[in-house]
């Protein structure tokens, strides 16, 4: 029962966080549109039947029954086909007017709506409005990453001893048990225990685990006085590293191999202790690189999406395993959040940090996905605005009259194709996340 409640709580946290992210995304469109004077008839979170709404000036603000989206309904997002055709109200929503009921302004509002249409704005305001949503998701991601990295920290090697080996087993052997002829590990002989925190080696303070291991590696057969803390008390002992075989690694942490493909070994000092992972808070300078790495990762997934969808389909309808780094639907995200919330081996602090990290990654995904230059995505509207501006400048440079705004309605068939493809992709991913989900804990 407790496990089911924890699972449901994890899903609920992600669901509420996603709804808030979508609401802020749409507010990112709404705020600059209002500042630039665009006529806005609706600002809704969700789609389908309206659950609650309230009129704020000319704009109806409210919530709809299915909270998996949202939209801002602006006048003239698509210019009229000709001068005799009045502007219509379209939305920033993924399915445009299909997200809710038809939006028909009163006759008295039509003249004002025409003057305040989106397409009449200069290039920069139009781009600002459409990029406002994705940039809001990027800002949310930066804030959430800052909370995780600076507030909770990330697991890293510490100076605390995590485990102590009883004996020394050569790296070239696969067994883990001690044999009668295996020498005792120096760490165990020195009396070190898990939880001890190393403070100095050979009279020199150490501030990171790698500094400690490097001194051990280059000191086989040499007695090294060390000090450590145990239960708040400073104690001292002596470590004498043994000369033993260890695998050789490159700068990326990969095992080096020889010309025949055999792993290379090297003779180094070894004491048989390992580090305990501890959450270490990161400086503010680590936040933006983390967001950038996530952004690049999402962009790579999108760039290779066709092949990844093929792999997902094979996993959904066949025996293949899902790629843990592949695309995932909101169903899969909720399932992973629920699993994290039920892992007893993780502290409440670590589970909270993981859920916040998921929300940060979701906002990065929303940011990158909406920049794709295809309608009805925000990037598509930006691409249309840029094309329109360049086209009109080229025409005027040739001494011809202004041709007027580009007729983006001609792209509606392509838009419908994009919607159909993305809809099919969503259905496939949700099905795969139900029948063959990505499992972080198995």
Secondary structure, DSSP 8 states (H G I E B T S, - for coil): -HHHHHHHHHHHHHHHHHHHHHHHHHHHHHHHHHHTT--EEEEEEEEEEEEEEEEETTEEEEEEEEEEEEEEEEETSS--SSTTS---EEESSTTGGGGSS-----HHHHHHHHHT-GGGS-HHHHHHHHHHHHHHHHHHHHHHHHIIIIII-EEEEEEEEEEE-SB---TT----S--TTS-B-HHHHTT--TT-EEEEETTEE--SHHHHHHHHHT-TT-EEEEEEEETTEEEEEEEE-EEEEEE-B-TTS-B-B-TTS-B-EEEEEE--EEEEEEEE---THHHHHHHHHHHHHHHHHHHTHHHHHHHHHHHHHSS----TTS---HHHHHHHHHHHHH-TTS-HHHHHHHHHHHHHHHHHHHHHHHTSSSTTSHHHHHHHHHHHHHHHHHHHHTT-----S--GGGGHHHHHHHHHHHHHHHHHHHHHHHHS---S--
